Amino acid sequence: MADEAKAKGNAAFSAGNFTDAINHFTEAINLAPTNHVLYSNRSAAYASLGKYSDALSDAQKTVDLKPDWAKGYSRLGAAHSGLHHYDDAVSAYKKGLDIDPNNEGLKSGLADVQSAQARSRGPAAPPSPFGDAFSGPEMWTKLTADASTRGYLQQPDFVSMMKDIQKNPSNLNLYLKDQRVMQALGVLLGVKLSTRMPEEDDEMPEASTERKRPAETEHVKEEKRPEPEPEPEPMEVPEEEKEIKEKKAKAQKEKEAGNAAYKKKDFETAIQHYTKAIELDDGDISFITNRAAVYLEMGKYEECIKDCDTAVERGRELRSDYKMIARALTRKGTALAKLAKSSKDFEVAIEVFQKALTEHRNPDTLKKLNEAEKAKKELEQQEYFSPQIADEEREKGNQFFKEMKYPEAVKHYTESIKRNPNDTKAYSNRAACYTKLAALPEGLKDAEKCIELDPTFVKGYTRKGAVQFFMKEYEKALKTYQEGLKLDPQNQELLDGVKRCVEQINKASRGDLTPEELKERQAKGMQDPEIQNILTDPVMRQVLSDFQENPKAAQDHMKNPLVMDKIQKLINAGIVQVR
């Protein structure tokens, strides 16, 4: 329940509904009063509303509950800064950095509050027409809280400009032509702006998230200002600009028509509309990526790749949204994968998918990357496949095996398997080599692969049984040999294996093991999950107790074949001894 309330609070906070977020976090705190994250989140919500006293209370509670959590001190520093308690804020940020010296949020917060502290203590500076609009963390809090500027904080160039203005407010004049800065200024000064928000594009086949350039944003009109400030020079809208706006509007209509045609699978018509949109407005790369998507559907992969390259190049020039760049790269990678005929061809597609993921980690792109890597591996195996060379390598391995040069033999058997992964003989021979080298887990794996490839391959059972015998898993080895005898009842190798296993098992049953053998077998038995299950079974614990203390009950237990089978397993493992 607390997690559900927390999730609702996070969603409300992300949407800028800070009052609702506080209510949800409060509900979560009532359900989980010792969860430090909930107090931290509510502190952030209070700070976003400018309620720094409440934010401070929650931040203090956060660090009390979790004193080794760096983020709690970030909340504490922000709350103190909002209350102009600069010394306390500095102390909080420094405590957080002691815990996490590389935390960028703490470093940035400390720098901001030290700057504000210096201004408050230093000589009187020329009065700024904007007051303290750009000072301290409050600036970022206001920009995050306002829906019209929240999205700008995802744009690195905007963040860089605001940091520069924050350091030196007189630099504002350098950025007045950027309408995002003008919008931010209005929010910071509490000025209502009359601005038309651009409608979300009906992107096809995915929704467009391309960032609008400053030139595409309409001029804002300010209704009032709290105090005089420098105004940008009034600009008359020339005819050329009006014409550009008209072309942009026409381009959007062409795009919508192209989307409609695409949904109807009328690809030729869609191409015509997207091409017209590109001619009307070359500042929106979604027109190009949409046309690339149509070419991809039509199987015109070369044209798709060409459009994607153009979209990426143009997108870099326009500083378009990184998601749009990633989309173009993903479509290019998809087209390259469709054209791939060899493992080398897939390498190019894989590289493009990886570039797309560096722009934006999209699950669809990651899936396509995994598929391309899998296809490349399969093609590599097909290209390397050669039964003739595999036989030659296996014979070389056989020769080294006869000479007892087992590492060299393993090398040739491995090459043989690469050339023909379905050759049971190569796996069987390599298993024999691994056994000679005492690499028993590797030998067991190869022997099991033999049986997996061909369940009728008798040699696989002799290899597996031998490895299990050397691993002193006599019961398992006996079972393996018996399975092989079902296929070849007269196989002497299998019969000898059965005999050896029975001797070892009876040796344990008679109590003929030396103290060292018994100790080793007990240690190995205790590692066996089956033995562990028997020993932890309450019924079997009672049975073992009866064997020691209640002879009559023990006789009844001996009539149960399932119980006796488990007792025999314990005897073979050396856990239970017969005297």
C-alpha positions as CSV (number, residue, x, y, z in Angstrom):
1,M,0.0,0.0,0.0
2,A,2.8,2.4,0.9
3,D,4.5,1.7,-2.5
4,E,1.3,2.4,-4.3
5,A,0.9,5.7,-2.6
6,K,4.5,6.5,-3.3
7,A,4.1,5.7,-7.0
8,K,1.1,8.1,-7.1
9,G,3.1,10.8,-5.4
10,N,6.0,10.4,-7.9
11,A,3.6,10.6,-10.8
12,A,2.0,13.7,-9.4
13,F,5.4,15.3,-8.8
14,S,6.5,14.6,-12.4
15,A,3.3,16.2,-13.6
16,G,4.0,19.3,-11.5
17,N,1.0,18.6,-9.2
18,F,3.0,19.2,-6.0
19,T,0.0,19.5,-3.6
20,D,-1.3,16.2,-4.8
21,A,2.2,14.7,-4.5
22,I,2.4,15.9,-0.9
23,N,-0.9,14.3,-0.1
24,H,0.2,11.0,-1.6
25,F,3.6,11.0,0.1
26,T,1.8,11.8,3.4
27,E,-0.4,8.8,3.0
28,A,2.6,6.6,2.3
29,I,4.4,8.0,5.4
30,N,1.4,7.1,7.5
31,L,1.7,3.5,6.3
32,A,5.6,3.3,6.4
33,P,6.8,6.0,8.9
34,T,10.4,4.8,8.9
35,N,10.9,4.9,5.1
36,H,13.5,7.8,4.6
37,V,12.8,8.0,0.8
38,L,9.2,9.1,1.5
39,Y,10.3,12.0,3.7
40,S,12.9,13.0,1.0
41,N,10.3,13.0,-1.7
42,R,7.8,15.1,0.3
43,S,10.6,17.5,1.2
44,A,11.2,18.0,-2.6
45,A,7.5,18.6,-3.1
46,Y,7.3,21.2,-0.3
47,A,10.4,23.0,-1.7
48,S,8.8,23.1,-5.2
49,L,5.9,25.0,-3.6
50,G,8.3,27.3,-1.7
51,K,7.3,25.9,1.6
52,Y,10.9,25.6,2.8
53,S,10.1,25.3,6.5
54,D,8.1,22.1,5.9
55,A,10.8,21.0,3.4
56,L,13.4,21.5,6.1
57,S,11.4,19.4,8.7
58,D,11.1,16.5,6.2
59,A,14.8,16.8,5.1
60,Q,15.9,16.7,8.7
61,K,13.8,13.6,9.3
62,T,15.3,12.0,6.2
63,V,18.9,12.4,7.5
64,D,17.8,11.3,11.0
65,L,16.4,8.0,9.6
66,K,19.3,7.4,7.1
67,P,22.4,9.4,8.1
68,D,24.6,7.7,5.5
69,W,22.3,8.6,2.5
70,A,23.9,11.5,0.5
71,K,20.6,12.6,-1.1
72,G,19.1,13.4,2.3
73,Y,21.8,16.1,2.8
74,S,21.0,17.5,-0.7
75,R,17.3,18.0,0.5
76,L,18.5,19.5,3.7
77,G,20.9,21.9,1.9
78,A,18.1,23.0,-0.5
79,A,15.7,23.7,2.3
80,H,18.2,25.7,4.3
81,S,19.1,27.7,1.1
82,G,15.5,28.5,0.5
83,L,15.3,29.9,4.0
84,H,18.5,31.8,3.4
85,H,20.3,29.8,6.1
86,Y,23.4,29.8,4.0
87,D,25.9,28.6,6.6
88,D,23.6,25.6,7.5
89,A,23.1,24.9,3.8
90,V,26.9,24.8,3.1
91,S,27.3,22.5,6.1
92,A,24.6,20.1,4.8
93,Y,26.0,19.9,1.3
94,K,29.5,19.3,2.6
95,K,28.2,16.5,4.9
96,G,26.6,14.9,1.8
97,L,29.8,15.2,-0.2
98,D,31.7,13.5,2.6
99,I,29.5,10.5,2.0
100,D,29.4,10.7,-1.9
101,P,32.3,12.9,-3.1
102,N,31.3,12.6,-6.8
103,N,27.6,13.5,-6.4
104,E,27.1,16.2,-9.0
105,G,23.8,17.4,-7.4
106,L,25.6,18.1,-4.1
107,K,28.5,19.8,-5.9
108,S,26.1,22.1,-7.9
109,G,24.0,22.9,-4.8
110,L,27.1,23.7,-2.8
111,A,28.4,26.0,-5.5
112,D,25.1,27.8,-5.8
113,V,24.7,28.4,-2.0
114,Q,28.3,29.5,-1.7
115,S,27.7,32.0,-4.4
116,A,24.5,33.3,-2.7
117,Q,26.4,33.4,0.6
118,A,29.2,35.5,-0.9
119,R,26.6,37.9,-2.4
120,S,24.9,38.3,1.0
121,R,28.2,39.0,2.8
122,G,30.0,41.0,0.1
123,P,30.0,44.8,-0.7
124,A,26.8,46.2,-2.1
125,A,26.7,45.5,-5.8
126,P,24.8,47.6,-8.4
127,P,21.2,46.7,-8.0
128,S,20.0,44.1,-10.6
129,P,16.7,45.0,-12.3
130,F,15.7,41.4,-11.7
131,G,16.4,41.2,-8.0
132,D,17.2,37.7,-6.8
133,A,15.4,35.9,-9.7
134,F,18.4,34.0,-10.8
135,S,20.0,33.3,-7.4
136,G,20.3,30.0,-5.6
137,P,18.5,26.7,-6.0
138,E,15.1,28.6,-5.9
139,M,15.6,29.4,-9.6
140,W,15.7,25.7,-10.6
141,T,12.8,24.9,-8.3
142,K,10.6,27.5,-10.0
143,L,11.6,26.4,-13.5
144,T,10.8,22.7,-12.5
145,A,7.5,23.6,-11.0
146,D,6.2,25.5,-14.0
147,A,4.8,23.4,-16.8
148,S,5.9,25.8,-19.5
149,T,9.6,25.6,-18.5
150,R,10.0,22.1,-17.1
151,G,10.7,20.6,-20.5
152,Y,13.5,23.1,-21.1
153,L,15.5,21.5,-18.3
154,Q,16.0,18.4,-20.4
155,Q,17.8,20.6,-23.0
156,P,21.6,20.9,-22.3
157,D,22.0,24.2,-24.2
158,F,19.2,25.9,-22.2
159,V,20.6,24.6,-18.8
160,S,24.0,26.0,-19.9
161,M,22.6,29.4,-20.7
162,M,20.7,29.6,-17.3
163,K,23.8,28.6,-15.4
164,D,25.8,31.4,-17.1
165,I,23.0,33.9,-16.3
166,Q,23.0,32.6,-12.7
167,K,26.7,33.3,-12.4
168,N,26.4,36.8,-13.9
169,P,22.9,38.2,-14.4
170,S,24.3,40.9,-16.7
171,N,24.9,38.2,-19.3
172,L,21.1,38.0,-19.7
173,N,21.3,40.4,-22.6
174,L,23.3,37.8,-24.5
175,Y,20.4,35.4,-24.6
176,L,17.3,37.6,-24.9
177,K,16.8,36.5,-28.5
178,D,16.2,32.9,-27.2
179,Q,12.5,32.7,-26.5
180,R,13.1,29.9,-23.9
181,V,15.1,32.3,-21.8
182,M,12.3,34.9,-22.1
183,Q,9.8,32.3,-21.0
184,A,12.0,31.4,-18.0
185,L,12.4,35.1,-17.1
186,G,8.7,35.5,-17.0
187,V,8.3,32.5,-14.7
188,L,11.1,33.7,-12.4
189,L,9.6,37.2,-12.1
190,G,6.0,35.9,-11.7
191,V,4.9,37.5,-15.0
192,K,2.0,35.9,-16.9
193,L,2.9,35.2,-20.5
194,S,0.5,34.8,-23.3
195,T,2.1,32.1,-25.5
196,R,0.8,29.4,-27.7
197,M,2.1,26.0,-26.8
198,P,2.9,23.9,-29.9
199,E,0.6,21.0,-30.3
200,E,2.1,17.5,-30.1
201,D,2.9,16.1,-33.6
202,D,0.9,13.1,-34.7
203,E,4.2,11.2,-35.4
204,M,4.1,8.0,-37.5
205,P,4.8,5.3,-36.7
206,E,6.0,6.7,-33.3
207,A,5.1,10.0,-31.7
208,S,7.5,12.8,-32.5
209,T,9.4,14.2,-29.5
210,E,11.6,16.6,-31.5
211,R,12.7,19.7,-29.6
212,K,11.4,22.9,-31.2
213,R,14.1,25.5,-32.2
214,P,14.0,28.9,-30.7
215,A,13.0,30.4,-34.1
216,E,9.8,28.3,-34.2
217,T,8.5,29.5,-30.8
218,E,6.1,32.5,-31.0
219,H,7.1,35.8,-29.4
220,V,5.7,36.1,-25.8
221,K,3.9,39.1,-24.6
222,E,4.3,40.3,-21.1
223,E,1.3,41.7,-19.3
224,K,3.3,43.3,-16.4
225,R,6.7,43.5,-14.8
226,P,7.3,43.9,-11.1
227,E,10.1,46.4,-11.9
228,P,11.8,48.0,-14.9
229,E,14.2,45.8,-16.8
230,P,16.1,45.9,-20.1
231,E,13.7,45.2,-23.0
232,P,14.8,43.6,-26.3
233,E,14.3,46.0,-29.2
234,P,10.9,45.7,-30.8
235,M,11.0,43.7,-34.0
236,E,8.7,44.0,-36.9
237,V,7.6,40.7,-38.4
238,P,8.8,40.8,-42.0
239,E,6.9,39.3,-44.9
240,E,9.6,36.6,-45.2
241,E,8.9,35.4,-41.7
242,K,5.2,35.2,-42.3
243,E,5.9,33.2,-45.4
244,I,8.1,30.8,-43.4
245,K,5.3,30.3,-40.9
246,E,2.8,29.6,-43.7
247,K,5.1,27.0,-45.1
248,K,5.6,25.3,-41.8
249,A,1.8,25.1,-41.4
250,K,1.5,23.6,-44.9
251,A,4.3,21.1,-44.1
252,Q,2.4,19.9,-41.0
253,K,-0.7,19.3,-43.1
254,E,1.4,17.3,-45.6
255,K,2.8,15.3,-42.8
256,E,-0.7,14.5,-41.5
257,A,-1.8,13.5,-44.9
258,G,1.3,11.2,-45.2
259,N,0.5,9.6,-41.8
260,A,-3.1,8.9,-43.0
261,A,-1.8,7.3,-46.2
262,Y,0.7,5.2,-44.3
263,K,-2.0,3.8,-42.0
264,K,-3.9,2.8,-45.2
265,K,-0.6,1.2,-46.5
266,D,-0.8,3.6,-49.5
267,F,3.0,4.0,-49.4
268,E,3.5,5.8,-52.7
269,T,1.0,8.5,-51.7
270,A,2.7,8.8,-48.2
271,I,6.1,9.2,-49.9
272,Q,4.7,12.1,-52.0
273,H,3.2,13.9,-48.9
274,Y,6.4,13.5,-46.8
275,T,8.5,14.7,-49.7
276,K,6.4,17.8,-50.1
277,A,6.6,18.4,-46.3
278,I,10.4,18.2,-46.5
279,E,10.5,20.7,-49.4
280,L,8.3,23.2,-47.4
281,D,10.2,22.9,-44.1
282,D,13.7,21.5,-43.8
283,G,13.8,22.3,-40.1
284,D,11.7,19.3,-38.9
285,I,13.5,16.0,-39.3
286,S,10.4,14.0,-38.4
287,F,9.3,14.4,-42.1
288,I,12.5,12.7,-43.2
289,T,12.4,9.9,-40.6
290,N,8.7,9.2,-41.5
291,R,9.6,8.9,-45.2
292,A,12.5,6.6,-44.2
293,A,9.9,4.4,-42.3
294,V,7.8,4.1,-45.5
295,Y,10.9,3.1,-47.5
296,L,11.6,0.5,-44.9
297,E,8.1,-0.9,-45.2
298,M,8.4,-1.0,-49.0
299,G,11.7,-2.8,-48.8
300,K,13.6,0.1,-50.4
301,Y,16.4,-0.2,-47.9
302,E,19.0,1.9,-49.7
303,E,16.5,4.8,-49.9
304,C,15.7,4.3,-46.2
305,I,19.4,4.4,-45.2
306,K,20.0,7.6,-47.3
307,D,17.0,9.3,-45.6
308,C,18.2,8.2,-42.1
309,D,21.7,9.6,-42.8
310,T,20.2,12.9,-43.9
311,A,18.0,13.0,-40.8
312,V,20.9,12.4,-38.5
313,E,23.1,15.0,-40.2
314,R,20.3,17.6,-40.3
315,G,19.3,16.8,-36.7
316,R,22.8,17.5,-35.5
317,E,22.7,20.9,-37.2
318,L,19.4,21.8,-35.7
319,R,20.2,20.3,-32.2
320,S,17.1,18.1,-32.5
321,D,15.8,16.0,-29.7
322,Y,18.2,13.0,-29.1
323,K,15.2,10.7,-29.3
324,M,14.7,11.7,-32.9
325,I,18.3,11.1,-33.7
326,A,18.1,7.7,-32.1
327,R,15.0,6.9,-34.1
328,A,16.7,7.7,-37.4
329,L,19.7,5.5,-36.4
330,T,17.5,2.6,-35.3
331,R,15.7,2.7,-38.7
332,K,19.0,2.7,-40.5
333,G,20.2,-0.2,-38.4
334,T,17.0,-2.1,-39.3
335,A,17.5,-1.5,-43.0
336,L,21.2,-2.6,-42.8
337,A,20.1,-5.8,-41.0
338,K,17.6,-6.5,-43.8
339,L,20.3,-6.1,-46.4
340,A,22.9,-8.2,-44.5
341,K,24.0,-11.4,-46.2
342,S,27.1,-12.2,-44.1
343,S,28.3,-11.9,-40.6
344,K,30.5,-8.9,-41.7
345,D,27.3,-7.1,-42.9
346,F,25.7,-7.5,-39.5
347,E,28.7,-5.8,-37.9
348,V,27.8,-2.5,-39.5
349,A,24.1,-2.8,-38.4
350,I,25.2,-3.7,-34.8
351,E,27.4,-0.6,-34.7
352,V,24.5,1.6,-35.8
353,F,22.2,0.2,-33.2
354,Q,24.8,0.8,-30.5
355,K,25.1,4.4,-31.6
356,A,21.3,4.7,-31.4
357,L,21.4,3.4,-27.8
358,T,24.0,6.0,-26.8
359,E,21.5,8.7,-28.0
360,H,18.5,7.1,-26.3
361,R,18.2,3.7,-24.6
362,N,15.0,2.5,-26.2
363,P,13.8,-1.1,-25.5
364,D,12.9,-1.6,-29.2
365,T,16.4,-0.6,-30.3
366,L,17.9,-2.9,-27.7
367,K,15.8,-5.8,-28.9
368,K,16.9,-5.2,-32.5
369,L,20.5,-5.1,-31.4
370,N,20.2,-8.4,-29.7
371,E,18.5,-9.9,-32.7
372,A,21.3,-8.6,-35.0
373,E,24.0,-10.1,-32.7
374,K,22.2,-13.4,-32.6
375,A,21.9,-13.5,-36.4
376,K,25.6,-12.5,-36.8
377,K,26.6,-15.4,-34.5
378,E,24.5,-17.9,-36.5
379,L,25.9,-16.7,-39.8
380,E,29.5,-17.0,-38.4
381,Q,28.8,-20.6,-37.5
382,Q,27.3,-21.3,-40.9
383,E,30.3,-19.6,-42.6
384,Y,32.7,-21.6,-40.5
385,F,30.9,-24.9,-40.9
386,S,32.9,-27.6,-42.7
387,P,32.5,-31.3,-42.0
388,Q,35.6,-32.1,-44.0
389,I,37.9,-29.8,-42.0
390,A,36.2,-31.0,-38.8
391,D,37.1,-34.6,-39.6
392,E,40.7,-33.6,-40.3
393,E,41.0,-31.7,-37.0
394,R,39.5,-34.6,-35.1
395,E,42.1,-37.0,-36.6
396,K,44.9,-34.6,-35.6
397,G,43.4,-34.7,-32.1
398,N,43.4,-38.5,-32.1
399,Q,47.0,-38.6,-33.0
400,F,48.0,-36.3,-30.1
401,F,45.8,-38.3,-27.8
402,K,47.7,-41.5,-28.7
403,E,50.9,-39.6,-28.0
404,M,49.5,-38.5,-24.6
405,K,49.7,-34.9,-25.6
406,Y,46.3,-34.1,-24.2
407,P,46.3,-30.2,-24.2
408,E,47.2,-30.3,-28.0
409,A,44.5,-32.9,-28.5
410,V,41.9,-30.7,-26.8
411,K,42.9,-27.8,-29.1
412,H,42.2,-29.8,-32.3
413,Y,39.0,-31.4,-30.9
414,T,37.8,-27.9,-30.1
415,E,38.5,-26.7,-33.7
416,S,36.7,-29.8,-35.0
417,I,33.6,-28.9,-32.9
418,K,33.7,-25.3,-34.2
419,R,33.7,-26.7,-37.8
420,N,30.9,-29.1,-37.1
421,P,29.0,-28.5,-33.8
422,N,26.9,-31.6,-34.3
423,D,29.8,-34.2,-34.3
424,T,29.3,-36.4,-31.3
425,K,32.7,-38.1,-31.8
426,A,34.5,-34.8,-31.3
427,Y,32.7,-34.1,-28.0
428,S,33.3,-37.7,-26.9
429,N,37.0,-37.6,-27.6
430,R,37.4,-34.2,-26.0
431,A,35.6,-35.6,-22.9
432,A,38.2,-38.3,-22.7
433,C,41.0,-35.7,-22.9
434,Y,39.5,-33.6,-20.2
435,T,39.2,-36.8,-18.0
436,K,42.9,-37.5,-18.5
437,L,43.7,-33.9,-17.6
438,A,41.5,-34.2,-14.4
439,A,39.2,-31.4,-15.8
440,L,36.2,-33.4,-14.7
441,P,33.5,-30.8,-14.9
442,E,34.5,-30.0,-18.5
443,G,34.6,-33.7,-19.4
444,L,31.1,-34.2,-17.9
445,K,29.7,-31.4,-19.9
446,D,31.1,-32.8,-23.2
447,A,29.9,-36.3,-22.3
448,E,26.4,-35.0,-21.6
449,K,26.5,-33.1,-25.0
450,C,27.2,-36.4,-26.7
451,I,24.1,-37.9,-25.3
452,E,22.0,-34.7,-26.0
453,L,23.1,-34.8,-29.7
454,D,22.5,-38.5,-30.1
455,P,20.8,-40.4,-27.2
456,T,21.7,-43.7,-28.9
457,F,25.5,-43.0,-28.9
458,V,26.7,-45.6,-26.4
459,K,30.2,-44.1,-26.1
460,G,28.6,-41.0,-24.6
461,Y,27.4,-43.1,-21.6
462,T,30.8,-44.7,-21.1
463,R,32.4,-41.3,-21.1
464,K,29.8,-39.8,-18.7
465,G,29.9,-42.8,-16.4
466,A,33.8,-42.7,-16.2
467,V,33.8,-39.0,-15.3
468,Q,31.2,-39.5,-12.6
469,F,33.2,-42.4,-11.2
470,F,36.3,-40.3,-11.0
471,M,34.2,-37.6,-9.3
472,K,33.3,-40.4,-6.8
473,E,29.6,-40.0,-7.6
474,Y,29.2,-43.8,-7.7
475,E,25.5,-44.0,-7.6
476,K,25.1,-41.5,-10.5
477,A,27.8,-43.4,-12.5
478,L,26.0,-46.7,-11.9
479,K,22.8,-45.2,-13.2
480,T,24.6,-43.9,-16.3
481,Y,26.2,-47.2,-17.1
482,Q,22.8,-48.9,-16.7
483,E,21.2,-46.5,-19.1
484,G,23.9,-47.3,-21.7
485,L,23.4,-51.1,-21.2
486,K,19.8,-50.7,-22.3
487,L,21.2,-49.7,-25.7
488,D,24.0,-52.3,-25.8
489,P,23.6,-55.0,-23.1
490,Q,26.8,-56.7,-24.0
491,N,29.1,-53.7,-24.0
492,Q,32.1,-54.8,-21.9
493,E,33.1,-51.2,-21.0
494,L,29.7,-50.5,-19.6
495,L,29.6,-53.9,-17.7
496,D,33.0,-53.2,-16.2
497,G,31.8,-49.7,-15.1
498,V,28.8,-51.3,-13.4
499,K,31.1,-53.7,-11.6
500,R,33.4,-51.0,-10.3
501,C,30.5,-48.8,-9.1
502,V,28.9,-51.8,-7.2
503,E,32.2,-52.6,-5.5
504,Q,32.5,-49.0,-4.2
505,I,28.9,-48.8,-3.1
506,N,29.2,-52.2,-1.2
507,K,32.4,-51.0,0.3
508,A,30.5,-48.2,2.0
509,S,27.6,-50.5,2.9
510,R,30.0,-52.9,4.7
511,G,31.7,-50.0,6.5
512,D,35.1,-50.9,4.9
513,L,36.0,-47.3,4.2
514,T,39.2,-45.9,5.7
515,P,38.7,-42.9,8.0
516,E,40.1,-40.6,5.2
517,E,37.8,-42.2,2.6
518,L,34.8,-41.9,4.9
519,K,35.6,-38.2,5.7
520,E,36.0,-37.4,2.0
521,R,32.8,-39.2,1.1
522,Q,30.8,-37.5,3.8
523,A,32.0,-34.1,2.8
524,K,31.0,-34.8,-0.8
525,G,27.7,-36.2,0.2
526,M,26.8,-33.2,2.2
527,Q,27.2,-31.1,-0.9
528,D,24.7,-33.2,-2.8
529,P,21.2,-31.4,-2.8
530,E,19.5,-34.8,-2.7
531,I,21.3,-35.8,0.5
532,Q,20.6,-32.4,2.0
533,N,16.9,-32.9,1.3
534,I,16.9,-36.3,2.9
535,L,18.6,-35.0,6.0
536,T,16.2,-32.1,6.4
537,D,13.0,-34.2,5.8
538,P,11.2,-34.4,9.2
539,V,10.0,-37.9,8.3
540,M,13.5,-39.2,7.5
541,R,14.8,-37.6,10.7
542,Q,12.3,-39.6,12.7
543,V,13.2,-42.7,10.8
544,L,16.9,-42.3,11.6
545,S,16.0,-41.7,15.2
546,D,14.0,-44.9,15.3
547,F,16.8,-46.9,13.9
548,Q,18.9,-45.9,16.9
549,E,16.3,-46.0,19.6
550,N,13.3,-48.0,18.5
551,P,14.1,-51.3,16.9
552,K,10.5,-52.3,16.4
553,A,9.7,-49.1,14.5
554,A,12.9,-49.6,12.5
555,Q,11.7,-53.0,11.3
556,D,8.5,-51.4,10.1
557,H,10.4,-48.7,8.2
558,M,12.5,-51.4,6.5
559,K,9.4,-52.7,4.8
560,N,9.0,-49.3,3.0
561,P,11.0,-49.4,-0.3
562,L,11.1,-45.6,-0.6
563,V,12.5,-45.2,2.9
564,M,15.1,-47.9,2.4
565,D,16.1,-46.3,-0.9
566,K,16.9,-43.1,0.9
567,I,18.7,-44.9,3.7
568,Q,20.9,-46.6,1.1
569,K,21.7,-43.2,-0.4
570,L,22.8,-42.0,3.0
571,I,24.9,-45.2,3.5
572,N,26.6,-44.7,0.1
573,A,27.4,-41.1,1.0
574,G,29.0,-42.3,4.2
575,I,26.5,-40.3,6.3
576,V,24.9,-43.5,7.8
577,Q,27.3,-46.4,8.7
578,V,26.3,-50.0,9.1
579,R,28.1,-51.9,11.8
